[in-house]
């Protein structure tokens, strides 16, 4: 796994002095001391804006484009799956109640809406099942935060604008990559206190990613792009207390919408602070109390975030921290042909960061189960799969599931703790009723930069999402083929037809 050395300043060192956990990822961040000076990075917002304006498709390495292609296909599949979620009808009712008309597609339906509302609806769908990609930043010997879900906030507004303006596949890919890069680098730079104290960075930093993608497609100059970033900063929001509810996907959808609004206003001549990132009363100060300039100054595209530290594509529709253990458990089940009646109990030992993050030890809803190690291991043993159909209220409340959860012992293991926070070390011991103990261990999950999915594996995940949405197979295969050759598409209209009723 390629790692970023974030510890470059006294601010960063202070941020790692104490540990804490979030319900979406890991973090280590105390409040900085009052005497800690706010970092100075004059011209930072201007630098970000000029990067957006000046970067061309040819500036993106081929390997990065291939990584992006997988996340793009993954995102469209999740939009289809999310169109079958309980949230989708509510979003449709909300949009119908607004009485607006438009031409941008609501994926998985026959509805159309203005770009901002299409970005919102599709963003909610992509994040509805907590199955979308994640960007994990790593400091020296510590994971300091599962920072953001970068595709959901950039893919959906870029797709809406490309639909309406008949832009090419290359235009779409360029805007997408710029959005992911800007969002991820801002999320890496902000003091971890931002996330640790309750902000949901997909909603906050994601608004910048959306604005970056939209500004590129709208052809804004550097000054207007800076103003758009200023508006996006004012719009962004999201609080982690909403995790486990419908409002977590709302954060992602709203961030996707924010960029379209910000850019539309800036294009008309709307102004904002030109130094919204680095200003004394700007985003990094107000939302985090500080930031690390070394994580963003002269770092955009150097390296591209998709290449380093990388973006993870999820193998299961749950919090990423469950995935190493779940992948290992599934392997043991298959290797030893384990059945629920064979198992006395399961010990799963991790670092304390995982135990305090995955805090739904007795989940009662499908949303809660996404942050439950006990449920993830139990449902695999009971059915040998943990997909979209398993993370539902009805399944979580089944008597056999409730009974199996009681047999899972989730605890802090000194060996996992000592392995370091740059891993998600999960140590399994499956105790069988005949007295045998089957061991297992995993440090990284399938789909992570250390163990990536191939394009075909992502395509298989896409097929599962399409099947969940009861989407026609011929249309699903059409989307996969379109994604394989996305850069050759003269416009995005064919994809629109494949993703809508």
C-alpha positions as CSV (number, residue, x, y, z in Angstrom):
1,X,0.0,0.0,0.0
2,X,1.4,3.4,-1.0
3,X,1.3,5.7,2.1
4,X,1.4,9.4,2.5
5,X,3.7,10.9,5.2
6,X,1.4,13.5,6.6
7,X,3.5,14.3,9.6
8,X,5.3,17.4,8.3
9,X,4.4,20.1,10.8
10,X,4.0,20.7,14.5
11,X,0.3,20.9,13.8
12,X,0.2,17.4,12.4
13,X,2.3,16.1,15.2
14,X,-0.2,17.5,17.7
15,X,-3.1,15.9,15.8
16,X,-1.6,12.5,16.3
17,X,-0.9,12.9,20.0
18,X,-4.2,11.4,21.0
19,X,-6.5,8.8,19.4
20,X,-10.2,8.7,18.8
21,X,-12.5,7.0,16.4
22,X,-15.3,8.0,14.1
23,X,-18.3,6.0,13.0
24,X,-17.1,6.0,9.4
25,X,-13.4,5.7,9.8
26,X,-10.4,6.1,12.0
27,X,-9.0,9.3,13.3
28,X,-6.4,10.5,15.8
29,X,-6.9,14.1,16.8
30,X,-7.1,16.2,19.9
31,X,-8.1,19.8,19.8
32,X,-4.9,21.8,19.0
33,X,-3.5,23.9,21.7
34,X,-4.6,27.5,21.7
35,X,-1.0,28.5,21.1
36,X,-0.7,26.5,17.9
37,X,-0.3,29.1,15.1
38,X,-2.6,28.8,12.1
39,X,-0.6,27.7,9.1
40,X,0.1,30.3,6.4
41,X,-0.4,29.4,2.8
42,X,-1.1,32.6,0.9
43,X,-2.5,32.0,-2.6
44,X,-3.8,28.5,-1.8
45,X,-7.3,29.0,-3.2
46,X,-5.8,30.7,-6.3
47,X,-3.5,27.6,-6.8
48,X,-6.4,25.2,-6.5
49,X,-8.5,27.3,-9.0
50,X,-5.7,27.5,-11.5
51,X,-5.1,23.7,-11.3
52,X,-8.8,23.2,-12.1
53,X,-8.7,25.6,-15.0
54,X,-5.3,24.6,-16.5
55,X,-5.3,20.8,-16.2
56,X,-6.0,18.9,-19.5
57,X,-7.1,15.4,-20.1
58,X,-3.6,14.5,-21.4
59,X,-2.1,15.6,-18.0
60,X,-3.7,12.6,-16.3
61,X,-1.6,9.5,-16.3
62,X,-3.0,6.4,-18.1
63,X,-2.9,4.4,-14.9
64,X,-4.9,7.0,-13.0
65,X,-7.5,7.0,-15.8
66,X,-7.8,3.3,-15.5
67,X,-8.4,3.5,-11.7
68,X,-11.0,6.2,-12.3
69,X,-12.8,4.1,-14.9
70,X,-13.4,1.4,-12.2
71,X,-14.7,3.9,-9.7
72,X,-16.9,5.5,-12.3
73,X,-18.5,2.1,-13.2
74,X,-18.9,1.3,-9.5
75,X,-20.7,4.6,-9.0
76,X,-23.2,4.1,-11.8
77,X,-23.9,0.7,-10.4
78,X,-24.6,2.0,-7.0
79,X,-26.8,4.7,-8.4
80,X,-28.9,1.9,-9.9
81,X,-28.9,0.0,-6.6
82,X,-29.8,3.1,-4.6
83,X,-32.7,3.8,-7.0
84,X,-34.3,0.7,-5.3
85,X,-33.7,1.9,-1.8
86,X,-36.3,3.2,0.6
87,X,-34.9,6.7,0.1
88,X,-35.5,6.9,-3.6
89,X,-39.3,7.3,-3.5
90,X,-39.0,10.0,-0.9
91,X,-36.5,11.9,-3.1
92,X,-38.8,11.5,-6.1
93,X,-41.7,12.9,-4.1
94,X,-39.6,15.8,-2.9
95,X,-38.6,16.7,-6.5
96,X,-42.2,16.3,-7.8
97,X,-43.4,18.6,-5.0
98,X,-41.0,21.3,-6.2
99,X,-42.8,21.5,-9.5
100,X,-39.6,22.0,-11.5
101,X,-38.8,20.5,-14.9
102,X,-35.5,19.6,-16.5
103,X,-33.7,17.3,-18.8
104,X,-31.0,15.6,-16.6
105,X,-31.6,12.0,-15.8
106,X,-32.6,10.5,-12.4
107,X,-30.7,7.2,-12.7
108,X,-32.9,4.1,-12.4
109,X,-36.1,5.9,-13.3
110,X,-37.8,7.8,-16.1
111,X,-37.7,11.1,-14.2
112,X,-35.9,14.2,-15.4
113,X,-34.8,17.3,-13.4
114,X,-32.6,20.3,-13.6
115,X,-28.9,19.5,-13.2
116,X,-28.7,20.5,-9.5
117,X,-31.6,18.2,-8.5
118,X,-30.4,15.3,-10.7
119,X,-27.0,15.5,-9.0
120,X,-28.7,15.5,-5.6
121,X,-31.0,12.6,-6.4
122,X,-28.3,10.5,-7.9
123,X,-25.9,11.3,-5.1
124,X,-28.3,10.1,-2.5
125,X,-28.8,6.9,-4.5
126,X,-25.0,6.2,-4.8
127,X,-24.5,6.7,-1.1
128,X,-27.8,5.1,0.0
129,X,-26.3,1.7,0.7
130,X,-22.9,2.9,2.0
131,X,-21.4,0.8,-0.8
132,X,-19.4,3.5,-2.6
133,X,-15.7,4.1,-2.8
134,X,-13.7,5.6,0.0
135,X,-10.4,7.6,0.2
136,X,-8.2,6.5,3.1
137,X,-5.3,8.8,4.1
138,X,-2.4,7.3,6.0
139,X,0.2,9.0,8.1
140,X,3.4,7.5,9.4
141,X,2.3,4.4,11.3
142,X,-1.3,5.8,11.7
143,X,-4.5,5.9,9.8
144,X,-5.8,9.3,10.7
145,X,-9.1,9.2,8.9
146,X,-11.3,7.5,6.4
147,X,-11.7,10.9,4.9
148,X,-14.3,11.0,2.2
149,X,-16.3,9.2,-0.4
150,X,-14.9,11.0,-3.5
151,X,-16.9,9.6,-6.4
152,X,-20.4,10.3,-5.3
153,X,-20.0,14.0,-5.0
154,X,-18.1,14.4,-8.3
155,X,-19.6,11.8,-10.7
156,X,-23.2,12.9,-10.4
157,X,-22.9,16.6,-11.1
158,X,-20.4,15.9,-13.9
159,X,-22.8,13.4,-15.5
160,X,-25.7,15.9,-15.3
161,X,-23.8,18.7,-16.9
162,X,-22.4,16.4,-19.6
163,X,-25.9,15.2,-20.4
164,X,-27.2,18.7,-20.8
165,X,-24.3,20.1,-22.8
166,X,-23.5,17.0,-25.0
167,X,-20.0,16.7,-23.7
168,X,-17.7,13.8,-24.6
169,X,-16.5,10.9,-22.5
170,X,-13.1,12.6,-22.2
171,X,-14.7,15.8,-20.9
172,X,-16.6,13.8,-18.3
173,X,-13.5,11.9,-17.2
174,X,-11.4,15.0,-16.9
175,X,-14.1,16.8,-14.7
176,X,-14.5,13.7,-12.6
177,X,-10.8,13.3,-11.9
178,X,-10.4,17.0,-11.1
179,X,-13.2,16.8,-8.6
180,X,-11.9,13.7,-6.9
181,X,-8.4,15.2,-6.7
182,X,-9.5,18.6,-5.3
183,X,-11.9,17.0,-2.8
184,X,-9.4,14.4,-1.6
185,X,-6.5,16.8,-1.2
186,X,-8.6,19.3,0.8
187,X,-9.8,16.4,3.0
188,X,-6.3,15.2,3.5
189,X,-5.0,18.7,4.4
190,X,-7.6,19.7,7.0
191,X,-6.8,19.0,10.6
192,X,-8.4,15.6,11.6
193,X,-10.3,17.4,14.3
194,X,-12.7,18.4,11.6
195,X,-13.9,14.8,11.2
196,X,-13.2,13.8,14.8
197,X,-15.4,16.6,16.2
198,X,-18.4,15.6,14.1
199,X,-18.2,16.9,10.6
200,X,-18.9,14.5,7.8
201,X,-16.2,15.3,5.3
202,X,-18.1,13.8,2.3
203,X,-20.6,16.6,2.9
204,X,-18.1,19.3,3.6
205,X,-15.1,18.6,1.4
206,X,-17.3,16.9,-1.2
207,X,-18.8,20.2,-2.0
208,X,-15.4,21.4,-3.2
209,X,-15.1,18.3,-5.4
210,X,-18.5,19.0,-7.0
211,X,-17.6,22.6,-7.6
212,X,-14.3,21.7,-9.2
213,X,-15.9,19.3,-11.6
214,X,-18.7,21.7,-12.5
215,X,-16.3,24.7,-12.9
216,X,-14.2,22.7,-15.4
217,X,-17.2,21.7,-17.5
218,X,-18.7,25.2,-17.4
219,X,-15.4,26.7,-18.6
220,X,-15.0,29.2,-15.7
221,X,-11.8,31.2,-15.4
222,X,-9.6,31.0,-12.3
223,X,-11.2,34.0,-10.6
224,X,-14.8,32.7,-11.1
225,X,-13.6,29.2,-10.1
226,X,-12.3,30.7,-6.8
227,X,-15.6,32.4,-6.2
228,X,-17.4,29.1,-6.9
229,X,-15.2,27.4,-4.3
230,X,-16.1,30.2,-1.9
231,X,-19.8,29.6,-2.4
232,X,-19.3,25.8,-2.1
233,X,-17.6,26.3,1.2
234,X,-20.6,28.2,2.5
235,X,-23.0,25.5,1.3
236,X,-21.1,22.4,2.5
237,X,-22.3,20.6,5.6
238,X,-22.9,17.2,7.3
239,X,-22.7,15.9,10.8
240,X,-21.7,12.4,11.8
241,X,-24.4,12.1,14.4
242,X,-26.6,11.4,11.4
243,X,-24.7,8.1,10.5
244,X,-27.1,5.2,10.5
245,X,-29.9,7.3,9.2
246,X,-31.2,8.5,5.8
247,X,-29.5,11.8,6.4
248,X,-26.0,10.4,5.8
249,X,-26.8,9.8,2.1
250,X,-28.4,13.3,2.1
251,X,-25.0,14.7,3.0
252,X,-23.5,13.2,-0.2
253,X,-26.3,14.2,-2.4
254,X,-26.4,17.7,-1.1
255,X,-22.6,18.1,-1.6
256,X,-23.1,16.9,-5.2
257,X,-25.8,19.5,-5.7
258,X,-23.8,22.3,-4.0
259,X,-21.2,22.5,-6.8
260,X,-23.7,23.0,-9.5
261,X,-25.3,25.8,-7.6
262,X,-22.0,27.4,-6.8
263,X,-20.8,27.3,-10.4
264,X,-24.1,28.5,-11.8
265,X,-23.9,31.6,-9.5
266,X,-20.2,32.3,-10.2
267,X,-20.8,32.1,-13.9
268,X,-23.5,34.8,-13.5
269,X,-21.0,37.1,-11.7
270,X,-21.7,36.1,-8.1
271,X,-18.7,36.8,-5.9
272,X,-17.2,35.2,-2.8
273,X,-14.0,35.3,-0.7
274,X,-11.1,34.6,-3.1
275,X,-9.1,33.0,-0.3
276,X,-11.8,30.7,1.2
277,X,-9.4,27.8,2.0
278,X,-6.5,29.6,3.6
279,X,-8.2,32.7,5.0
280,X,-8.0,33.6,8.7
281,X,-11.8,33.2,8.8
282,X,-12.0,30.6,6.0
283,X,-12.8,26.9,5.7
284,X,-9.7,25.3,7.2
285,X,-9.8,27.6,10.2
286,X,-13.5,27.5,10.9
287,X,-14.1,23.8,10.1
288,X,-10.8,22.3,11.4
289,X,-8.9,24.9,13.4
290,X,-5.9,24.2,11.2
291,X,-4.5,22.3,8.2
292,X,-1.3,20.9,6.8
293,X,-0.2,23.0,3.8
294,X,2.3,20.3,2.8
295,X,-0.7,18.0,2.0
296,X,-2.1,20.3,-0.7
297,X,0.4,23.0,-1.7
298,X,2.0,21.9,-4.9
299,X,0.4,18.4,-4.4
300,X,-2.6,18.5,-6.7
301,X,-1.9,15.8,-9.3
302,X,1.5,15.2,-7.6
303,X,0.7,12.4,-7.1
304,X,-2.9,11.9,-8.1
305,X,-4.9,10.7,-5.1
306,X,-6.3,7.7,-7.0
307,X,-2.7,6.5,-7.3
308,X,-1.5,7.5,-3.9
309,X,-2.7,6.9,-1.2
310,X,-5.4,5.4,-3.4
311,X,-9.2,4.9,-3.3
312,X,-10.9,1.7,-2.1
313,X,-13.8,0.1,-3.8
314,X,-16.0,-1.7,-1.3
315,X,-16.7,-5.5,-1.5
316,X,-19.6,-5.3,1.0
317,X,-22.3,-2.6,1.6
318,X,-21.0,-1.7,5.0
319,X,-18.5,0.4,6.8
320,X,-15.0,-0.3,5.4
321,X,-13.5,-1.3,8.7
322,X,-15.6,-4.5,8.7
323,X,-14.2,-5.6,5.4
324,X,-10.8,-7.2,6.2
325,X,-12.4,-9.4,8.8
326,X,-15.4,-10.2,6.6
327,X,-13.3,-11.1,3.6
328,X,-11.2,-13.4,5.8
329,X,-14.2,-15.0,7.4
330,X,-15.8,-15.7,4.0
331,X,-12.5,-17.4,2.9
332,X,-12.5,-19.6,6.1
333,X,-16.2,-20.5,5.6
334,X,-15.5,-21.7,2.0
335,X,-12.2,-23.4,2.8
336,X,-13.5,-25.4,5.7
337,X,-17.1,-25.6,4.6
338,X,-18.2,-24.1,7.9
339,X,-21.9,-24.2,8.9
340,X,-23.6,-22.3,11.7
341,X,-24.2,-25.5,13.5
342,X,-20.5,-26.2,13.6
343,X,-19.6,-23.0,15.4
344,X,-19.5,-22.4,19.1
345,X,-18.3,-18.8,19.0
346,X,-16.2,-16.4,16.9
347,X,-13.5,-14.3,18.4
348,X,-12.6,-11.2,16.4
349,X,-9.7,-9.1,17.7
350,X,-8.8,-5.7,16.3
351,X,-7.2,-2.4,17.4
352,X,-9.3,-0.2,19.7
353,X,-10.0,2.1,16.8
354,X,-12.1,-0.5,15.1
355,X,-14.0,-1.5,18.2
356,X,-15.0,2.0,19.0
357,X,-15.9,2.8,15.4
358,X,-18.1,-0.3,14.8
359,X,-20.2,0.5,17.8
360,X,-23.5,-1.1,16.8
361,X,-22.9,-4.4,18.7
362,X,-26.6,-5.3,18.7
363,X,-28.0,-3.7,15.5
364,X,-31.7,-3.6,15.0
365,X,-31.8,-2.0,11.5
366,X,-30.1,-2.5,8.2
367,X,-28.4,0.9,8.5
368,X,-27.1,0.1,12.0
369,X,-25.8,-3.2,10.7
370,X,-23.5,-1.4,8.3
371,X,-21.5,-0.4,11.3
372,X,-21.6,-3.8,13.1
373,X,-18.7,-6.3,13.0
374,X,-20.9,-8.8,14.8
375,X,-23.6,-8.7,12.1
376,X,-21.1,-8.8,9.2
377,X,-19.5,-12.0,10.5
378,X,-22.8,-13.6,11.5
379,X,-24.6,-13.1,8.2
380,X,-21.6,-14.5,6.3
381,X,-21.7,-17.7,8.4
382,X,-25.5,-18.0,8.0
383,X,-25.7,-17.4,4.3
384,X,-22.2,-17.2,2.8
385,X,-22.9,-13.7,1.4
386,X,-23.3,-10.2,2.7
387,X,-24.8,-8.1,-0.1
388,X,-27.5,-5.6,-0.6
389,X,-30.3,-8.1,0.2
390,X,-28.7,-8.9,3.6
391,X,-28.4,-5.4,5.0
392,X,-32.2,-4.9,5.6
393,X,-34.2,-4.5,8.7
394,X,-36.0,-7.8,8.2
395,X,-32.8,-9.8,7.9
396,X,-31.1,-8.0,10.9
397,X,-34.2,-8.8,13.0
398,X,-34.4,-12.5,12.1
399,X,-34.1,-14.9,15.1
400,X,-31.2,-16.8,13.7
401,X,-29.3,-13.6,13.1
402,X,-30.0,-12.4,16.6
403,X,-28.8,-15.7,18.0
404,X,-25.6,-15.8,15.9
405,X,-24.6,-12.2,16.8
406,X,-24.5,-13.4,20.5
407,X,-21.7,-15.8,19.6
408,X,-19.4,-13.2,18.2
409,X,-16.9,-11.8,20.6
410,X,-15.5,-8.5,19.3
411,X,-12.6,-7.2,21.4
412,X,-9.3,-5.3,21.4
413,X,-6.4,-7.7,20.6
414,X,-2.9,-6.5,21.7
415,X,-1.4,-8.1,18.5
416,X,-3.7,-6.1,16.3
417,X,-3.1,-3.0,18.3
418,X,0.7,-3.5,17.9
419,X,0.4,-4.0,14.1
420,X,-0.1,-0.2,13.7
421,X,-2.9,2.1,12.6
422,X,-1.8,2.0,8.9
423,X,-3.6,-1.3,8.8
424,X,-7.0,-2.7,9.7
425,X,-5.6,-5.8,11.3
426,X,-8.3,-8.3,12.1
427,X,-7.5,-11.5,13.9
428,X,-10.1,-14.3,13.8
429,X,-10.5,-17.4,15.9
430,X,-13.4,-19.6,14.9
431,X,-14.2,-22.0,17.8
432,X,-15.9,-25.2,16.6
433,X,-18.1,-27.4,18.7
434,X,-15.7,-30.3,18.2
435,X,-13.0,-28.4,20.0
436,X,-11.0,-27.2,17.0
437,X,-10.0,-23.6,16.6
438,X,-9.6,-22.2,13.0
439,X,-7.4,-19.1,12.9
440,X,-7.4,-16.3,10.3
441,X,-5.9,-12.8,9.9
442,X,-6.2,-9.9,7.5
443,X,-4.7,-6.5,7.4
444,X,-6.4,-5.1,4.3
445,X,-9.6,-5.7,2.5
446,X,-10.3,-6.8,-1.1
447,X,-10.8,-3.6,-3.1
448,X,-8.2,-1.6,-1.1
449,X,-5.1,-0.2,-2.9
450,X,-3.2,-3.0,-1.3
451,X,-5.5,-5.6,-2.7
452,X,-7.4,-3.9,-5.6
453,X,-10.3,-5.2,-7.6
454,X,-9.8,-5.8,-11.3
455,X,-12.1,-4.1,-13.8
456,X,-13.9,-7.4,-14.3
457,X,-14.4,-7.8,-10.5
458,X,-15.9,-4.3,-10.4
459,X,-18.1,-5.2,-13.4
460,X,-19.4,-8.2,-11.4
461,X,-20.2,-5.9,-8.5
462,X,-22.0,-3.6,-11.0
463,X,-24.0,-6.6,-12.2
464,X,-25.1,-7.4,-8.7
465,X,-26.2,-3.8,-8.1
466,X,-28.2,-3.8,-11.4
467,X,-29.8,-7.1,-10.5
468,X,-30.8,-5.7,-7.1
469,X,-32.5,-2.8,-8.9
470,X,-34.2,-5.3,-11.3
471,X,-32.5,-3.6,-14.2
472,X,-32.6,-5.2,-17.6
473,X,-29.5,-7.3,-18.2
474,X,-28.9,-6.0,-21.7
475,X,-28.8,-2.4,-20.4
476,X,-26.5,-3.4,-17.6
477,X,-24.0,-5.0,-20.0
478,X,-24.3,-1.9,-22.2
479,X,-23.2,0.3,-19.3
480,X,-20.2,-2.0,-18.6
481,X,-19.2,-1.9,-22.3
482,X,-19.7,1.9,-22.4
483,X,-17.4,2.3,-19.3
484,X,-14.7,0.2,-20.9
485,X,-14.4,2.7,-23.8
486,X,-15.6,5.8,-22.0
487,X,-12.9,8.1,-23.5
488,X,-14.0,7.3,-27.0
489,X,-17.7,8.4,-26.5
490,X,-18.5,11.5,-28.5
491,X,-21.2,12.4,-25.9
492,X,-22.9,10.8,-22.9
493,X,-26.4,10.4,-24.4
494,X,-26.0,6.6,-25.0
495,X,-25.2,6.1,-21.3
496,X,-28.2,8.1,-20.3
497,X,-30.4,5.7,-22.2
498,X,-28.8,2.7,-20.6
499,X,-29.3,4.1,-17.1
500,X,-32.9,5.3,-17.4
501,X,-36.2,3.7,-17.9
